[in-house]
Amino acid sequence: MRRLRWVVLLIALIVVPVALLLGWVLFGGGGGQPTSMTASKVSAATLQDPALIARGDYLTVVGDCAGCHTAQGGAPFAGGRSLATPFGNIPIPNITPDPETGLGNWSFEDFWQALHAGRGRHGELLYPAFPYTSYTRMNHDDALAIFAYLHSLPPIHQAPAVPSLSFPYSVRRSLAAWRALYFSEGVFKPDPAQSPQWNRGAYLVQGPGHCNECHAARDSFGGTPQDEHLSGGQIPVQNWYAPDLSMQRNGGLQGWREQDIVDLLKTGLSARGAAFGPMADVVATSTQHLTGDDLQAIATYLASLPPRAPVAEEKPPFNAKAIVQQGEKVYAQHCAACHRKDGGGVAGIYPPLDGNSSVTEPSGINATRMVLLGGFTPLTAANPRPYSMPPFAQQLSDSEVSAVVSYIRRTWTNHAAVVRPEDVSRYRHTPMD
């Protein structure tokens, strides 16, 4: 680990000055001009087309745009909140058509440049907290529909705060190096060897749905290698693990059926698990509103993800057997009444633990925080009265939580690593928002 820190430091010392130099040489003081394909001029009449606006409304739901661009209790799409990152806080902008603080003076060309090239209205490099790394795959017509919908909203005057980022991330020009490593422009191109349904699912997942932004691991620079696709990763700051989405051998969703995917995205519940944490919010505000055809297309695409390489299991501590035995007692006392002795749960009420990807994900953080803090599945039209998981942080010690989480991760058909008491202590005292 010490050697790795020195390597990262050395890279930073090299990359940052080079990035600053590139920023000045290539982009000048104003941040540069867009280099991507340009959008065509759009008339005011086109932006007022009811059909185009309705399509844009649907696409903003697919992309869950309101989830980021709406503050709790605030006006839809008016911003007013900041996104916490490991590098500091990034304000979420107002995207209503207010001319001073929103998109009122933006042209469609400006908007296309932001989605496709990750550049602001004046050519400045945008922070990748805005997932242009995925939105670049959106096609021109869908981007136009979203722009038309946003311009149909009532304008809200609300200026964003100033970013609060540490150096060198506070210097926008340093993003030139980041983009060289992690960003490649390019609209999604259908695969002629695949069905229209598969291509629709691939487009939704890779583009407007931007699923890879959570479901892939990020390195110390906040980037995801371009060959990492839906392979799972811990969400920075939020302290949840977004599982690998492959349904094939060694995948995070191994054993799931396409119908399980559809059920989870539509209702928040499935025969193989339930949505909690950030995914519960996504289901509540986004995926439950998707059409049946689009949900099936997403499931078809996820079913085609390749098998994963087996992960070498960490050698358990010498007392792993004793930890699991203790966990069996804790489970019988506190968990079996709802989740059943066989870990099968109760259909439509209490999710199964056997084969549940949130239970068996590599880090163990999801199951640990659910035991500590409890939670709700999402409120959806098909699940209007979701049952809750009660918190046990006050009832169970770190060793008891470690034991019961280790038990459910290593029992029935589950074969995940144990969770140690020191891990529970760290999670217990770490913000989990």
N, C-alpha and C positions, 0 to 999 in steps of 0.2 A: 504493500500500500504506500510506503514511503517513496519507493521508486516511482510509482504511478503519479504521486503528487508532483514530484520533480518534473516528470515528463509533461504533465498538464501545464505546469508553470512555464516550462520552456516554450511550449507551443503558444501559450498566451502571449509571452514576451515577443515572439516572432510574429504571430498573426495580427495582433492589435496594431503595431506600427505600420505593417504592410497594408492593413485594411484602411487605416487613416490616410495613408499615401494614395491608395487606390481611390478613396473617396474624393480626395482633392483633385487628383489627375483626371479621373473619369467623370466625376459628377460636379466638380466645382463647388462654389459656395452654396448654390441653391439646391443641391441634392441631385441634379441631373434630370434628364428628360426620359420618358419611357422608351424602351427599346423593343417592346413586344408589338404584336400585331395591333393595329388601331381599329376602333369600332367606327361604324358608319354614323353619319349625322342622323339624328332622330327628330322628327317633327313633334310639336306639342300635341297635335291630333292623335298621333300614334300612342303617346303616353296616356291618353285619355280613353283608350279602347277598353271597354268593360271586360271583354274576354281576356285581354292581355293582363289586366289588373287582377282578375280572378286567378289566373295562372300564377302570377307572381305571389299572390297571397298564399297559395298552396306551397310554393317553393320556399317561402320564408319559414313555413311550418316544417318542411322537410329539413331545412338547415338549422332549425331551432334558433333563428336569429334573435327572437325576443328573449331567449334564455340568457344571453349575454348583454343585449342592448337595452334591457329594462331593469331599473332598480326596484328593489322590493317596495311595493306601494307607490311606485312612480308611474308616469305615463308610458305607454308602450313605445318602445324603440327610441326613447329620448335619452338614453344613456343615464348618467348620474351615478355610476358605480365604478369601482376600480377592480381590475383582475390582479390578484396576488400571484406573483411568480417567484422562483428562487432568486431572481435578480432585482426584485423591487416591484412596485405597484404600477400598473399600466391603466390609465383611465379608459373606460369604454365610451366611444363617441356617440353623440346624438345623430341618428340617421333618419329623423323626420325631415320634412322639406323646409325647415326654418332657414331663411337665407343667411343669417349671421352665425348660428351655432350648429346647423345641420347640413343637409344636402341641397338646400334650396338653390344655391348658385352652382351646383355641380352639373356638368353635362353628362350624358351617357358615356361619352368617351372617357371622362374622368373616372366614372364608376367602373367601367370595364377595365381600365388601367389598374384600379385598386384590386379587383378580384383576380384578374389574370396575371398581373405583373408584380403585385405587392407594392405599388407606388401610390402615393397620395395625389391630391389634385395638382400640386405644383411639382410633381416628380420626386418628392422626398420618399426615402425608403420607409416602408411601414414595418412596425414591430410584428414579428410572427405570432404574437398572441392572437392577432387576426389571422385566421387559418387560410391565408392565400395559397399556402403550399398544397392545399386540397382544392380550393375554389378555382385555381388556375385550370382545372379540368372541366369546369362548367362551360357549356356552349354559349355562343353569342345570344341566341334567342331566349334562353332561360335567364341570362343576366339582364337582358332588356326587360323581361317580364317582372323580375324582382325590382328593378329600378322604377318601373311604372307603378307598381304597387306602393313602394315607399313614397313616391311623389303624390300618391292619392291620400296619404294620411294627413291629419291635421298637423300643422307645424307647431312644434313646441320649442320655446326658447330656453335652452339649458346648455350652458357652456361646460365642456369637460374640464377636469382638473389638469394640472401639469404632471407629466410622468415623474415618478420618484424612483430612479434607477441608479444603481451603483456603476462606477466606471469599470470597464469601458463601455458598458451597455447603454450608458446615458448619451454616448456619442453616436448619432444615427449612422454616420458614415462607416462606423465599424461593422455595420450590418453587411457591407459588401463582402467581407470574408465569410460571414455566416451563410449568406446566400450562395456563395460559390460552393460551399460544402453540402448544403442541405436543400437547395431549391432549384427546381427545373421547370420552366414554363412549358405548358402544353395542354391543349384541349383534349379531352377524352376522345379516343378513336375506337369505334366499335370493332370487335373481333369478328370477322366474317365467318370464322369457323364455329362460332357459338350462336345460340338461339337469340331471338330478340328479347326474350325474357331474361336470359343471362346478362345480355348487354345492358338492359335497363337496370338490373340490380347492381352491376359493376359500376355504372355511372352514378347511381344514387349513393352508393357506399363510398366511392373514391372522390366524388365531387361535392355536391351540395350537402350530403350527410356528414362529410369530413370525419368518418369514423376512425381513421388512422391517427388522428390527432390525440386521441386518448388511448386507443388500443394498440399502441406500439411504444416501446421503451425510448426514453430520451437520455442522451448522454450529459456530461457535465456542462456542455455549452448550450443545453436546451434544444438540441437538434435530434432528429430521427434519421438515421442512415436511410438512403433512398431504397435500399433493398430490404428494409424491414417493413412488412406489410401485415397489419392486423395480428401480430404475434404476441400481443399482450405487454403490459407495462404498468408501473406504478404512476399514478397521476401526480405530478409535482404539487406540493403544498396541500392539496386536498387529502392526501394520505388514504387513497383508495387504490385498489389494483383493478385495472380494466383487463379482463381475461383475454387470452388468445382466442380467436374466433374460428379456428379451423375445427371442423366436425370430423376430421379424419383421424387416423392413428396418431396418438400422442398429442392431439390438439386439445385446446382448452374446452371445446364443446364436443369431445369425442362421445359418441353414444346419443347425441341429440338428433332428432328428426327435423325436417324442414318445418313441419307443423308446430314443433316446439318453439322454433324461432318466431314464427308468425304469432303464436299465442303470447309469447313474452312481449313482443313489440306492440301488440294490440291491447293487451289487458294488464301487463305487468306480472302475470303469473303464467307458469307452464308446468308441464309434468316433470321437468328436469330442474326447475329452480325459479326464483323470483327476482325482480329488479329492486335493488336497494341503492341508497346513496345517490351519486350523480346520475346513474342510469335510470333510477326511478324518476328523477326530474325530466330526463329526456323522453321517457315514455309518456309522462303526464302532459308535457307541453308540445311534444312533437309526434312520436311514432304512432301513438294511438289514433291520430287523425289522418294517417296515410290510408290510401285506398287499399283494398284487398289485393289488387293486382300488383301494386308496388311492394307491399309486404312480402308477397310470394316471390317476386323478382329478387328481393334482397336475400331471402332464404335460399333461393336457387343459386345465387352467386356465392354465398358463404359456404354452401355445401360443396362447392368446387375448389375451395382453398386446399392446398396440398397437405399431405401428412407432415408432421413435424418430426425432427430428430429427437430420439429419446434423451431425456435429461438425466444425467447421473445423479442419483439420489444422494443427498448429503448423509454422511455417516452419522447415525443418531447418537446422542450422548449415551453413556454407559447405563444411565437409569431410564432410558426411553420406555422400557417395558413397565417399570413402576409408575412412570408418569401416566401412561395410557390406562393402567389399572385403576389409578386414582380417578382419572377422568371418567371412567365407566360409572363409578359411584356418583360423581357429581351430575353426570348426564341422567342417570336414573332418578335422581332427586329433583332436578330442575327442568329437564328438557324433554324427557320421554313422553310426558303426558300430551304434548302437542306434536312433537316430531316423530313419535312412536319409537318403540324399541329397535325396530329394524331400520330406522332412519328414513322411512318412506314418507313421513308427513301425512297431511290430510289434503286430498285433492281440492284445489280452489280456495284453501284456507291457509294451512301451514305448509310452507315449502319443504320439499324433501331435502335431506342432507346427504344422502347417498348419491354419489355421482354429480353433485352440485358444483359447478365450476367456481362459484364464489367461495366454496369451502376448500377446494383443492388447489386454488391458484398458488403460485410458487411462494409468495411472501408470507401468507397466513394472516395478513393484516385485515382482510375483509371479515373473516370469521371472528377474529379477536375483537375488532371494534363493534361488531354486532352484539357480541356477548357483553361487552362493557357498556355500550351506549344504547342498545336496542335500535328500533327504527320502524318505519312503515313502508309497505309496498305502495306504489303510486295509486292515487285516486284516478280511476278511469271510468268511462261510461259503462264498461263491462264489469268493473269492480268498484262500485260506488261506496262500499263500506269496508275498506281494507283492514285486515287484522294487523295488530302491532306486535313487535317483538319487544318485551320489556327489558329495561336495562338491569344488569347485574353488577355494575361497578361497585355499588355499596355493599352487596351481599357476599361477593366472592373475592378472595385474595388473589394476588398475582399468580401464585402457584396453582390455585384452583382453576383460574381461567386458563392458564397454560395447560393444565391437565385435561380439561373438558374439550378445549379446542384441538389439542393433540389427539384426543380420543376420536372425535368425529372426522379428523383428517386421516386417520389410519385404521378405520373400522369399516366393515361391510366391503364394498368394492373400492374404497378410497385408499390411496397409498401415498399420501403427501407427507412432507417432513413435519416433525414435531415443532411446536412453538415453545420457546423457552420462557421461563418466568421473567428474565431480564428484558425480553422482547415485549412482554405484556406491560411491564413497568414503563418502558419507553413509550409505548402507544398510549398508555393511560395518561401520561403527562405531556403528550404532544397534541397540539390543537388538531382537530379532525373535522374541519369545515369543508 
